């Protein structure tokens, strides 16, 4: 039986939220939809396997990053929003063979976290705490999977 649907399921990873969810893409205009989702005009494609690709911003590794994602078995970091699509035997966009949970398990999210440092303030009429600085650390986690709707 041939699938005659005009849309396919894909997965969208929002780098600001660190979350991933199912989305629908048009088979006819998916390239324009991918560019809009990842927020760029030029994109790169990373092959996960013979049946899945990741679209990402060609210039994503720039100053001001709030997260980096690492794809298992891929040497370079992935920056910015990502769209993951399925591919059929001919290389055309198709329904993914992996679930959102399986895709999320391939990604590790790295994000900077600022921990405030507090100092004791003491004076004639003052006892308390004040901000004296920040310690910055990198948090490592899996993407949050959003179920039943987009974010």
Number of C-alpha atoms within 10 A of each C-alpha: 3 4 8 6 8 11 17 18 18 24 22 25 26 20 23 13 13 21 19 27 22 20 16 16 21 16 15 11 11 17 14 13 15 25 18 11 17 22 16 17 12 12 18 12 14 15 13 18 10 11 20 22 20 21 22 26 22 15 13 20 13 8 6 6 14 15 22 23 25 17 20 13 8 12 8 10 15 24 21 23 26 24 24 26 29 23 18 14 9 8 12 12 23 21 18 20 14 13 12 19 13 10 20 21 13 16 18 17 23 20 17 14 13 12 11 13 12 13 12 10 11 10 7 5 5 8 10 10 12 12 11 10 12 12 9 11 11 12 12 14 13 17 24 16 16 14 11 8 8 11 11
